Structure formats: C-alpha cells, structure tokens
Amino acid sequence: MAKVKAVIFDMDGTVANTLASIAGFGNAALKAHGFPEIETERYRQLVGNGADVLMRRMLAAAGAPGDEATVQALRKTYDELYESDPTRLVEPYPGILELLRTVRKAGVKTAVLSNKPDNMTCFIADALFTGLFDVVHGQRAGIPKKPDPTAVRLLCGELGVTPGDCLYVGDSGVDMQTGANAGIVTAGVTWGFRGAEELKENGAVHLADDAEALLNLIL
C-alpha cells in the first residue's frame, strides 16, 4: 500500500534535467542582445522563481542593464528560442520513468507543478513523460507562483485529494517552502539544481538521494 494518495513533483531539477537546455537558450538570448554569456553551472542558482526573475538574474550575472524594458526584450527572445525546441538537451533523471510507472500502478496519482511557463511545462511533460502525470501545470496568468500555496491547493482539488494525502517533491528551497505553505509533507531530491543544504535549510521533511530512495518514501 502507498503511504500517500498523490505525489506532486516540481519539473526542472526534479523529474527533468533541464540545466543545459535552460543555459543554452539563456545564453543564446543574452548573446542576441549583445550581452556576455554565463557559465552553465551558474544557472543552477538562477532558476526556480519563474522566467521574469530568471531574466533579471541572468542580466545581473552578465553585468547587463536590468531595467524592465531590457528584461522584457530578453524574455521575448528567450521564449521564442525555447518554444522552437523545448526538449533540446532535456532528459528524465535516472530512474524517474520507472518510479512514475511503479507509483501509478500502486494507485498513486501524479502531477507536476512548476514555475516554468505553462505551455513549456506541458510540452515537456507530454513529450518525455507521456501518460505518466494526471495533471500538469506551469506558471499561469492570474495564479501566484510558488512558494505561494494557491496553485498547489487548486491542483489538489483537480486530483481529488487533500494536502494531507500528498507528498510534494522538489529540488529547491522554493519547493520546500511551497509544500510547507500548503500543508503538504515535502521530500527534497538532492540530484537537482540546489542540493541537500538548501533543502534542509528550507524545512525539507525528507531527503532522497536517488529515485529508489524516493520510491521507498512514496510506497
């Protein structure tokens, strides 16, 4: 028997390794606007709070102007590049596909909640995890971003579960805060963009170092 009725996953750094993809499109956008590129590893600390925040952090890291007009111009270029090939250099983390199949066979519902734009979140989920999530949502207009609990609570309603029935899985402090704000037990995965220290500092209830450890938590 599963310990929970539903598992809500973050996407970037949790089920999908998108670091090289985000860095590639980010650097292409910076270059298009005449700004210096950023080392791929630096993007680990830049992502997680939505695309507009990512643009501001990229501009700051590149030593470029951070005025709103520049942010929005960079965002437009970034979105166009990203939407041209959303799964470029993206792959599921080891063991995640098998984990999802196993928990679904056990009757556990699965979902994704990301601060990535909704269209890109849904595209990647459908392309790489076809049929493995009951509900997928990215950042949508009118709904606050994580760590605000609104989107999580709405998602629980779509799944037909209460927050107490769920496990929230992510790789960042934002994810751990999101679960806590919604009253959901959290599991931080150490294979993602941020690591165990940030997860613990933000109140992770559980930590998982690989997919097998996470599966044991769920089941």
C-alpha positions, 0 to 999 in steps of 0.5 A: 500500500502507498503511504500517500494518495498523490505525489506532486513533483516540481519539473526542472531539477526534479523529474527533468534535467533541464540545466543545459537546455535552460543555459543554452537558450539563456545564453543564446538570448543574452548573446542576441542582445549583445550581452556576455554569456554565463557559465552553465553551472551558474544557472543552477542558482538562477532558476526556480522563481519563474522566467521574469526573475530568471531574466533579471538574474541572468542580466545581473550575472552578465553585468547587463542593464536590468531595467524592465524594458531590457528584461522584457526584450530578453524574455521575448527572445528567450521564449521564442528560442525555447518554444522552437525546441523545448526538449533540446538537451532535456532528459528524465533523471535516472530512474524517474520513468520507472518510479512514475510507472511503479507509483501509478500502478500502486494507485498513486496519482501524479502531477507536476507543478512548476514555475516554468511557463505553462505551455513549456511545462506541458510540452515537456511533460507530454513529450518525455513523460507521456501518460505518466502525470494526471495533471500538469501545470506551469506558471499561469496568468492570474495564479501566484507562483510558488512558494505561494500555496494557491496553485498547489491547493487548486491542483489538489482539488483537480486530483481529488485529494487533500494536502494531507494525502500528498507528498510534494517533491522538489529540488529547491528551497522554493519547493520546500517552502511551497509544500510547507505553505500548503500543508503538504509533507515535502521530500527534497531530491538532492540530484537537482539544481540546489542540493541537500543544504538548501533543502534542509535549510528550507524545512525539507521533511525528507531527503532522497538521494536517488529515485529508489530512495524516493520510491521507498518514501512514496510506497 
